[in-house]
Amino acid sequence: MCGTRSNACSVTGSSPVGQSAARGSSRSTGSISSTPLAAAFERLDPQGELRERVERLAERHYPGGGDLSVAVFGSVARGDAGLDSDLDLLVVVPQDDDRAARFVDALETSARAWTGGPVRVLLHTSASLGAAAQADDPLIEAPRRDARVLVGPPLEGLPVRP
């Protein structure tokens, strides 16, 4: 589905139509630079669309938000995802309980449907995230490097390395 993967639907992507539109080609054979379609491509906001979808899902499982945080990391967060990229998400919950497990299951299933690709969700509590950061756990190196919060408070337990 277009709009949920970082650069998958970008006008300036690798598709011939995107390249033609990005150059502003006025050729009458396939140019979309002055059509409503070109304007629609310019309005695409994959990060914003992902944020809205995750917010709606989070609200169903954690009404009012609470201490739930969801962050995207990896190639999607950096803005260099391709068509074969996976979607990496970090979920930080107050408690690792049945509600957290149901939310992670729903998030994985929904995100797979949104993107049509693989999804990886890391689940932590604030305490376990802080402990993993202090222990230099290699599993949180990528989130430490480029996590972008989609929903909830900042990831206090994940200090960024200098």
N, C-alpha and C positions, 0 to 999 in steps of 0.2 A: 504494500500500500504506500502510495506516495505521501510524503509529508512527515513520516516518523523516523526516517533514517537520515542522517546528517546531510550528506551531499548527494544522496541517491536521485533526487529530483531537481537538482540545481540547474538553472539555465546555463551556467558556465561550466557544466559538467562535460563529460566526454562524448555525449551524444552529438551527432551531426546537427540536429535541430538546435540543441543548446548552444553549440559553437556558432552557428549561423546567427542566432538571436543575440548572442553576446557580442558579436562583431557588428551588429546592427545592419546586417546584409539586407539589401533591398531587392535581391533577386526575387522574381515572381514565382520561382519554383521552390516552394517549401519554406520560405521565410516566415517567421512568426513575429518579427520585431515590431510590427505595428498593429498586431491583432489583440483581441481580448485575451487570447491564450498567453501572449507574452506578458501582459499585465498580471495575469494570474500567477505565472511563474515567479515574477518579481515579488509577489506578496507571500510566497511560501516561507513559513517560519517553522522548520522542523523541531527546533528546541522548544519553541512556544507551544506547539501542538503536543509534543510529548509531555511537557509540564502540565498542560490542561488535562490530558487524559489521566496522568498519574494522580493529579489533585482530585479528580472525580472518584477514582478508585479508592484513594486513601480516605476520602470523606465517608465512603460507604463502610469501611472497616474500622476507621478511627474517627468517629464524628467529633468535630471540634479540633482535630489535629493532635492535641496533646504533645507528647514528646517524640512523635514519629518524624523521622527524616528519611527522605529518599533522594539519593544523588546518582547522577549518571557519571561514568568515568570511562576511560579508554578512548578509542578513536571517535566515538560519537561526541564525547565531551570536548575533545580537541578540535573537532570540526574536520577531521580528515577521514571519515568513514567512507567506505566504498560499498558497492552492492553486495559484497560477500562478507561484510563486517558483522560481528555480533553486537548485541546491545548489552553493555555491562551496567548493572545497577547495584548500588549499596543501600541496604535498608537498615536503619538504626531504630530499634524499638525500646520502649521502657522495660519490657519483660519478654523473654523468649518463652512464649506460651502458645496455646492453641490458636488464639486470635492472630498472633504474629505468623504462625504457620499457614493459616488460612489466607492471610493477606499476601504472603510471599507466593503461595500457589496461584492465587488470582492474578497477581502482578505478572508472574511468568507466563501464564496462559494468555492473558490479555496482550502483553507486549509481543508475544510470538504472533498473535493474530494481527496486531497493528503493523508489525514490520515484515512478517513473512519470513523471518530469519531466526537464527539462534539467539537465545537470551540467557545471560548468566546473572543470577542474583546472589549477592553475599548478604547474609543476615548477621547482624551483631546487636547486642545491647550497648548502651553507652559505656558500661563498665568493661565489657569484653573488647570493645573497640579501643578504649584507652589502654588496656593491658596489651593488646596486640601491637599498638603503636609504640609503646615503651619497650616491648621485646623485639622491635624491628622485624616483625613477622613479614616475610616476603609476600604473603597473600594480600597484604594491604598496601603494598608499594605503589601499584597503579592508582588506587583511589587517593592515596596520599599526594601523588604527583598532580592529578588533574581532575579530581572530583568537583562537580558543579551541582549544588543543591537544587533539586526540583521542587521539593515539598518539605516544609518544616524548618526547624531552627538550624543554624550552622552546625557543622560537625566538630564540636569542641574537642572530642576525644581523638581527633585525627589531625594533629599539628603537622603543618607542611614542613618538609625538610628544607633547610636553607640551601 
